């Protein structure tokens, strides 16, 4: 996916439609536009190339369910061997780094430990997330759909999570070792600091991100006890978006939770739990002062996209820029590690 459209001699129509959807997501444009191009890609994917060319020549592409006038134009231009105008325009508008600085860390990252699919509140199938991560040069991606209590995000029961693990196995079998989709979860931190999934299920996973999603305005002392208990759970690996704040975006803004950050980050250091640098632009979590505190206390870190769609996997640029500005060394960022070292740490 890193190719420049102008340098691409020819685009397969499905690849062109997927790339357009990726760039729209990456540029945080309207979801309905993204879905339109992904729907068109899905509509022509089962057809043979000859059938797509025949329909393009006859002007009957829009007779296919899911193909509109804009996506038909993209297909017609790709079939003709030219770079679709829509794709070329988006490459100029949305390609290139999303943030200034952090290029060295971005190049050092081998994967992403926090991502969502349409099994919970993500917008795309598991395989689309995995294939996009592979195209971006990742060696691994951890699938971390939500746990059961987060019903608004269609959190996974133990039964649904078990079925998902089978899908992950099937994706990895198809990829045949060129990339690894890792079994994970974003597990809700409950009010008392316990984790919202059975120990048996947590043990079946390869990596676990623990996050607070409810009662974010809890009393400072209670929130501190809650987070420290979660960090000290033997299956916790990453403390996700620790303050829960929102600084911009369609959901509005939200103040950060109050807790004793020194106590929480000290527990992270002692337990070997990584503090997540959440790269979503609307989160920028932890805030700079807390990021520097965790750095000074000797914590490990994980730079994560928290992607809910394929195009958001590139949000890592934002997190890398913040980490580099804070002077965090690459070896303290666990997703710069090889998959063997990462899994050895996560399941120590």
ChimeraX attribute file (.defattr): number of C-alpha atoms within 10 A of each C-alpha:
attribute: neighborCount
match mode: 1-to-1
recipient: residues
	/A:1	15
	/A:2	10
	/A:3	10
	/A:4	13
	/A:5	23
	/A:6	15
	/A:7	8
	/A:8	11
	/A:9	9
	/A:10	17
	/A:11	21
	/A:12	14
	/A:13	28
	/A:14	20
	/A:15	15
	/A:16	24
	/A:17	27
	/A:18	24
	/A:19	24
	/A:20	26
	/A:21	27
	/A:22	25
	/A:23	23
	/A:24	24
	/A:25	23
	/A:26	19
	/A:27	18
	/A:28	14
	/A:29	12
	/A:30	10
	/A:31	13
	/A:32	9
	/A:33	14
	/A:34	22
	/A:35	17
	/A:36	18
	/A:37	27
	/A:38	22
	/A:39	20
	/A:40	26
	/A:41	22
	/A:42	17
	/A:43	16
	/A:44	20
	/A:45	14
	/A:46	10
	/A:47	11
	/A:48	10
	/A:49	14
	/A:50	10
	/A:51	13
	/A:52	20
	/A:53	19
	/A:54	14
	/A:55	18
	/A:56	20
	/A:57	13
	/A:58	9
	/A:59	13
	/A:60	13
	/A:61	26
	/A:62	17
	/A:63	11
	/A:64	13
	/A:65	12
	/A:66	19
	/A:67	23
	/A:68	16
	/A:69	10
	/A:70	13
	/A:71	25
	/A:72	24
	/A:73	19
	/A:74	25
	/A:75	30
	/A:76	20
	/A:77	21
	/A:78	24
	/A:79	22
	/A:80	16
	/A:81	15
	/A:82	16
	/A:83	23
	/A:84	25
	/A:85	14
	/A:86	16
	/A:87	23
	/A:88	14
	/A:89	14
	/A:90	18
	/A:91	19
	/A:92	12
	/A:93	12
	/A:94	16
	/A:95	16
	/A:96	10
	/A:97	15
	/A:98	15
	/A:99	15
	/A:100	11
	/A:101	17
	/A:102	20
	/A:103	14
	/A:104	12
	/A:105	23
	/A:106	22
	/A:107	12
	/A:108	16
	/A:109	22
	/A:110	18
	/A:111	31
	/A:112	26
	/A:113	26
	/A:114	28
	/A:115	27
	/A:116	26
	/A:117	23
	/A:118	16
	/A:119	19
	/A:120	21
	/A:121	18
	/A:122	21
	/A:123	19
	/A:124	18
	/A:125	14
	/A:126	22
	/A:127	17
	/A:128	15
	/A:129	27
	/A:130	27
	/A:131	17
	/A:132	21
	/A:133	24
	/A:134	20
	/A:135	13
	/A:136	14
	/A:137	15
	/A:138	19
	/A:139	20
	/A:140	21
	/A:141	26
	/A:142	24
	/A:143	29
	/A:144	25
	/A:145	28
	/A:146	31
	/A:147	24
	/A:148	20
	/A:149	19
	/A:150	17
	/A:151	13
	/A:152	10
	/A:153	16
	/A:154	17
	/A:155	22
	/A:156	23
	/A:157	18
	/A:158	16
	/A:159	9
	/A:160	12
	/A:161	22
	/A:162	13
	/A:163	12
	/A:164	18
	/A:165	17
	/A:166	12
	/A:167	14
	/A:168	19
	/A:169	15
	/A:170	13
	/A:171	18
	/A:172	18
	/A:173	12
	/A:174	12
	/A:175	15
	/A:176	10
	/A:177	10
	/A:178	12
	/A:179	21
	/A:180	23
	/A:181	24
	/A:182	23
	/A:183	22
	/A:184	24
	/A:185	28
	/A:186	28
	/A:187	29
	/A:188	25
	/A:189	26
	/A:190	21
	/A:191	18
	/A:192	13
	/A:193	22
	/A:194	18
	/A:195	24
	/A:196	19
	/A:197	19
	/A:198	10
	/A:199	12
	/A:200	9
	/A:201	14
	/A:202	21
	/A:203	13
	/A:204	12
	/A:205	18
	/A:206	19
	/A:207	26
	/A:208	26
	/A:209	27
	/A:210	32
	/A:211	25
	/A:212	25
	/A:213	18
	/A:214	14
	/A:215	11
	/A:216	17
	/A:217	13
	/A:218	15
	/A:219	12
	/A:220	14
	/A:221	11
	/A:222	16
	/A:223	23
	/A:224	21
	/A:225	18
	/A:226	21
	/A:227	30
	/A:228	21
	/A:229	18
	/A:230	28
	/A:231	32
	/A:232	19
	/A:233	17
	/A:234	15
	/A:235	22
	/A:236	24
	/A:237	27
	/A:238	28
	/A:239	27
	/A:240	28
	/A:241	25
	/A:242	25
	/A:243	23
	/A:244	21
	/A:245	19
	/A:246	19
	/A:247	15
	/A:248	13
	/A:249	11
	/A:250	7
	/A:251	9
	/A:252	9
	/A:253	13
	/A:254	15
	/A:255	12
	/A:256	18
	/A:257	18
	/A:258	17
	/A:259	22
	/A:260	15
	/A:261	18
	/A:262	14
	/A:263	13
	/A:264	25
	/A:265	28
	/A:266	19
	/A:267	19
	/A:268	28
	/A:269	19
	/A:270	13
	/A:271	16
	/A:272	21
	/A:273	29
	/A:274	26
	/A:275	30
	/A:276	30
	/A:277	30
	/A:278	28
	/A:279	28
	/A:280	22
	/A:281	16
	/A:282	17
	/A:283	21
	/A:284	21
	/A:285	26
	/A:286	22
	/A:287	17
	/A:288	14
	/A:289	10
	/A:290	16
	/A:291	23
	/A:292	17
	/A:293	15
	/A:294	23
	/A:295	21
	/A:296	11
	/A:297	14
	/A:298	16
	/A:299	23
	/A:300	22
	/A:301	28
	/A:302	28
	/A:303	30
	/A:304	28
	/A:305	26
	/A:306	26
	/A:307	26
	/A:308	21
	/A:309	26
	/A:310	27
	/A:311	23
	/A:312	22
	/A:313	28
	/A:314	26
	/A:315	23
	/A:316	28
	/A:317	24
	/A:318	25
	/A:319	27
	/A:320	30
	/A:321	20
	/A:322	24
	/A:323	25
	/A:324	17
	/A:325	13
	/A:326	14
	/A:327	10
	/A:328	20
	/A:329	13
	/A:330	19
	/A:331	13
	/A:332	16
	/A:333	22
	/A:334	27
	/A:335	24
	/A:336	21
	/A:337	18
	/A:338	15
	/A:339	17
	/A:340	9
	/A:341	12
	/A:342	16
	/A:343	14
	/A:344	11
	/A:345	15
	/A:346	21
	/A:347	15
	/A:348	10
